[in-house]
Amino acid sequence: MKTVTYVINSITLAVVLSTLTFVAKVQADSSFSVNSTYADTHGNNGTHYD
């Protein structure tokens, strides 16, 4: 079971890191880009961040 936990943790960490990298990249482009991209992918006005 240790192996399963390790794999899950590794995947989770990879997803979090890639998400943060993506968000940072988008924010660097422009704030408008962040809002429109967030709205497109989450179906809201792009001002709410979880």
C-alpha positions as CSV (number, residue, x, y, z in Angstrom):
1,M,0.0,0.0,0.0
2,K,2.9,2.3,0.5
3,T,3.7,2.2,-3.2
4,V,0.1,3.2,-4.1
5,T,0.2,6.1,-1.7
6,Y,3.5,7.2,-3.1
7,V,2.3,7.1,-6.6
8,I,-0.9,9.1,-5.8
9,N,1.2,11.7,-3.9
10,S,3.6,12.0,-6.8
11,I,0.8,12.4,-9.3
12,T,-1.0,15.0,-7.1
13,L,2.3,16.9,-6.7
14,A,2.9,16.9,-10.4
15,V,-0.6,18.2,-11.2
16,V,-0.4,20.9,-8.6
17,L,3.0,22.1,-9.9
18,S,1.9,22.1,-13.5
19,T,-1.3,24.0,-12.6
20,L,0.7,26.6,-10.6
21,T,3.1,27.0,-13.5
22,F,0.2,27.4,-16.0
23,V,-1.5,29.9,-13.8
24,A,1.7,31.9,-13.3
25,K,2.3,31.9,-17.1
26,V,-1.2,33.1,-17.9
27,Q,-1.1,35.8,-15.3
28,A,2.2,37.0,-16.8
29,D,0.5,37.4,-20.1
30,S,-2.2,39.8,-18.8
31,S,-4.9,40.0,-16.2
32,F,-7.6,40.0,-18.9
33,S,-6.1,36.8,-20.3
34,V,-6.5,35.2,-16.8
35,N,-10.1,36.3,-16.5
36,S,-11.2,35.1,-19.9
37,T,-9.3,31.8,-19.6
38,Y,-10.7,31.1,-16.2
39,A,-14.2,31.9,-17.3
40,D,-13.9,29.6,-20.4
41,T,-12.7,26.6,-18.3
42,H,-14.8,27.1,-15.2
43,G,-18.0,28.6,-16.6
44,N,-18.0,31.7,-14.5
45,N,-16.9,35.4,-14.8
46,G,-13.3,34.5,-14.0
47,T,-13.1,36.6,-10.8
48,H,-13.6,33.7,-8.4
49,Y,-10.6,31.6,-7.6
50,D,-10.8,28.5,-5.5
